[in-house]
């Protein structure tokens, strides 16, 4: 028996090196095929997620506004030399329109300090713009600390709770409205409404791509909030 085993081992050792290399090549090709399949699956999942988020971004909530709510909330955007940027002016002009229609008598302007050289917070810049447009200063509540949409709404809710305000209309751009409403519902605003405006001044491909990333980050943040992290 031992002699037969030794003979088999000698025969195996005589296999041509080309056959050994062929075996290694086949194993390499199998592993490479598996890797390509895994990468393809990951790509399809990623592409599907992007399409889903873009669908949500493009699907701006269309909400009928009641006769009046307790407060309007303007979500901040950047200032330029302490003045609202053209995009932020669009949000503020929407707020002025709804205020003049009697949709609310009080306004929360939410936004902290930009890192672009501005000396005023977004909230202060928005208040100044609204006052110049005829909104009474006493109707405007400042939220000057927020640095994200989540903080915009969370800190605005704290002001609402302190002031005894319940119903609200959130004002922002269309591309931003779906995530804003989702955040508002998540933090516990009571039946929040969103009124949005199209933009004539923003480069939408950039902002929609940026919103896709922001929405992805928000979905991850929401998951962490649900599990208590």
C-alpha positions as semicolon CSV with decimal commas, in nm:
position;residue;x (nm);y (nm);z (nm)
1;X;0,000;0,000;0,000
2;X;0,279;0,232;0,092
3;X;0,449;0,159;-0,238
4;X;0,130;0,248;-0,430
5;X;0,095;0,579;-0,243
6;X;0,452;0,670;-0,321
7;X;0,394;0,584;-0,686
8;X;0,083;0,810;-0,696
9;X;0,271;1,098;-0,541
10;X;0,550;1,059;-0,798
11;X;0,297;1,060;-1,078
12;X;0,130;1,376;-0,944
13;X;0,466;1,545;-0,913
14;X;0,527;1,476;-1,281
15;X;0,216;1,671;-1,393
16;X;0,319;1,936;-1,642
17;X;0,365;2,280;-1,497
18;X;0,131;2,412;-1,765
19;X;-0,158;2,211;-1,615
20;X;-0,084;2,353;-1,270
21;X;-0,080;2,703;-1,413
22;X;-0,408;2,631;-1,592
23;X;-0,565;2,530;-1,262
24;X;-0,448;2,849;-1,097
25;X;-0,578;3,054;-1,390
26;X;-0,922;2,890;-1,365
27;X;-0,940;2,965;-0,993
28;X;-0,834;3,324;-1,058
29;X;-1,102;3,364;-1,325
30;X;-1,369;3,222;-1,093
31;X;-1,269;3,463;-0,817
32;X;-1,258;3,752;-1,063
33;X;-1,605;3,663;-1,193
34;X;-1,740;3,660;-0,837
35;X;-1,582;3,998;-0,768
36;X;-1,735;4,147;-1,084
37;X;-2,075;4,007;-0,987
38;X;-2,050;4,158;-0,639
39;X;-1,945;4,495;-0,781
40;X;-2,232;4,484;-1,031
41;X;-2,483;4,413;-0,753
42;X;-2,343;4,700;-0,546
43;X;-2,360;4,933;-0,847
44;X;-2,722;4,837;-0,917
45;X;-2,815;4,892;-0,552
46;X;-2,642;5,231;-0,553
47;X;-2,805;5,333;-0,881
48;X;-3,145;5,222;-0,754
49;X;-3,099;5,426;-0,437
50;X;-3,002;5,736;-0,636
51;X;-3,308;5,697;-0,859
52;X;-3,532;5,654;-0,552
53;X;-3,392;5,962;-0,377
54;X;-3,410;6,169;-0,695
55;X;-3,774;6,065;-0,728
56;X;-3,837;6,191;-0,376
57;X;-3,648;6,515;-0,442
58;X;-3,842;6,580;-0,763
59;X;-4,174;6,489;-0,599
60;X;-4,234;6,817;-0,417
61;X;-4,529;6,789;-0,176
62;X;-4,839;6,965;-0,308
63;X;-5,034;7,070;-0,002
64;X;-5,351;7,275;0,027
65;X;-5,296;7,554;0,280
66;X;-5,563;7,634;0,539
67;X;-5,696;7,982;0,602
68;X;-5,445;8,047;0,881
69;X;-5,183;7,868;1,090
70;X;-5,001;7,976;1,405
71;X;-4,663;8,044;1,244
72;X;-4,462;8,033;0,924
73;X;-4,108;7,892;0,927
74;X;-3,853;8,012;0,672
75;X;-3,557;7,775;0,636
76;X;-3,230;7,959;0,602
77;X;-2,974;7,965;0,323
78;X;-2,654;8,160;0,271
79;X;-2,604;8,534;0,306
80;X;-2,381;8,742;0,082
81;X;-2,222;9,037;0,253
82;X;-2,486;9,006;0,528
83;X;-2,769;9,020;0,275
84;X;-2,987;8,725;0,172
85;X;-2,854;8,549;-0,135
86;X;-3,083;8,547;-0,442
87;X;-3,195;8,195;-0,355
88;X;-3,280;8,291;0,002
89;X;-3,468;8,596;-0,125
90;X;-3,696;8,359;-0,317
91;X;-3,789;8,183;0,008
92;X;-3,841;8,513;0,186
93;X;-4,055;8,651;-0,094
94;X;-4,276;8,342;-0,063
95;X;-4,306;8,410;0,311
96;X;-4,401;8,772;0,245
97;X;-4,666;8,661;-0,004
98;X;-4,824;8,416;0,240
99;X;-4,803;8,665;0,527
100;X;-4,986;8,926;0,319
101;X;-5,248;8,663;0,232
102;X;-5,313;8,619;0,604
103;X;-5,181;8,262;0,626
104;X;-4,996;8,347;0,949
105;X;-4,924;8,647;1,168
106;X;-4,591;8,528;1,307
107;X;-4,275;8,413;1,135
108;X;-3,975;8,212;1,253
109;X;-3,661;8,278;1,049
110;X;-3,410;8,001;1,110
111;X;-3,038;7,995;1,035
112;X;-2,706;8,036;1,211
113;X;-2,378;8,201;1,119
114;X;-2,233;8,122;0,776
115;X;-1,863;8,050;0,736
116;X;-1,835;8,284;0,439
117;X;-1,736;8,605;0,613
118;X;-2,087;8,716;0,710
119;X;-2,112;8,899;1,040
120;X;-2,485;8,842;1,074
121;X;-2,656;8,510;1,123
122;X;-2,888;8,393;0,848
123;X;-3,179;8,465;1,082
124;X;-3,067;8,826;1,133
125;X;-3,016;8,878;0,760
126;X;-3,362;8,737;0,690
127;X;-3,525;8,954;0,955
128;X;-3,365;9,268;0,810
129;X;-3,491;9,177;0,462
130;X;-3,844;9,110;0,585
131;X;-3,860;9,434;0,783
132;X;-3,750;9,633;0,477
133;X;-4,031;9,465;0,285
134;X;-4,289;9,578;0,539
135;X;-4,318;9,285;0,782
136;X;-4,354;9,419;1,140
137;X;-4,044;9,340;1,351
138;X;-4,268;9,217;1,632
139;X;-4,405;8,943;1,407
140;X;-4,061;8,789;1,351
141;X;-3,902;8,531;1,580
142;X;-3,530;8,459;1,535
143;X;-3,371;8,115;1,550
144;X;-3,001;8,205;1,509
145;X;-2,817;7,878;1,584
146;X;-2,912;7,617;1,323
147;X;-2,651;7,491;1,078
148;X;-2,859;7,225;0,901
149;X;-3,216;7,162;0,793
150;X;-3,259;6,920;1,083
151;X;-3,149;7,190;1,328
152;X;-3,361;7,452;1,149
153;X;-3,673;7,255;1,226
154;X;-3,571;7,113;1,563
155;X;-3,478;7,455;1,705
156;X;-3,784;7,616;1,545
157;X;-4,002;7,355;1,717
158;X;-3,843;7,450;2,050
159;X;-3,942;7,813;1,989
160;X;-4,293;7,704;1,895
161;X;-4,323;7,503;2,216
162;X;-4,203;7,800;2,421
163;X;-4,448;8,036;2,247
164;X;-4,745;7,799;2,253
165;X;-4,753;7,771;1,873
166;X;-4,880;7,448;1,720
167;X;-4,967;7,467;1,349
168;X;-4,708;7,575;1,095
169;X;-4,621;7,625;0,729
170;X;-4,259;7,557;0,631
171;X;-4,126;7,764;0,341
172;X;-3,839;7,654;0,121
173;X;-3,753;7,556;-0,238
174;X;-3,925;7,271;-0,419
175;X;-3,611;7,054;-0,436
176;X;-3,572;7,091;-0,059
177;X;-3,935;7,047;0,043
178;X;-3,964;6,666;0,055
179;X;-3,676;6,623;0,300
180;X;-3,791;6,924;0,503
181;X;-4,138;6,775;0,547
182;X;-3,992;6,436;0,636
183;X;-3,772;6,593;0,903
184;X;-4,061;6,799;1,041
185;X;-4,275;6,488;1,078
186;X;-3,989;6,293;1,236
187;X;-3,917;6,553;1,506
188;X;-4,285;6,573;1,601
189;X;-4,425;6,890;1,447
190;X;-4,803;6,857;1,449
191;X;-4,934;6,804;1,095
192;X;-4,669;7,029;0,936
193;X;-4,740;7,189;0,600
194;X;-4,490;7,286;0,332
195;X;-4,521;7,567;0,080
196;X;-4,241;7,566;-0,175
197;X;-4,117;7,784;-0,457
198;X;-3,939;7,710;-0,781
199;X;-3,606;7,882;-0,834
200;X;-3,516;8,115;-1,118
201;X;-3,167;8,186;-0,983
202;X;-3,020;7,858;-0,858
203;X;-2,827;7,612;-1,077
204;X;-3,062;7,321;-1,024
205;X;-2,842;7,027;-1,137
206;X;-2,594;7,119;-0,863
207;X;-2,857;7,172;-0,593
208;X;-3,050;6,857;-0,683
209;X;-2,730;6,650;-0,672
210;X;-2,640;6,807;-0,339
211;X;-2,991;6,739;-0,209
212;X;-2,955;6,373;-0,307
213;X;-2,650;6,346;-0,082
214;X;-2,823;6,543;0,194
215;X;-3,132;6,319;0,175
216;X;-2,911;6,010;0,195
217;X;-2,740;6,151;0,503
218;X;-3,078;6,233;0,657
219;X;-3,209;5,878;0,602
220;X;-2,900;5,745;0,782
221;X;-2,944;6,000;1,063
222;X;-3,311;5,905;1,096
223;X;-3,216;5,539;1,129
224;X;-2,969;5,623;1,406
225;X;-3,235;5,830;1,585
226;X;-3,477;5,537;1,572
227;X;-3,228;5,302;1,736
228;X;-3,136;5,562;1,997
229;X;-2,785;5,652;1,880
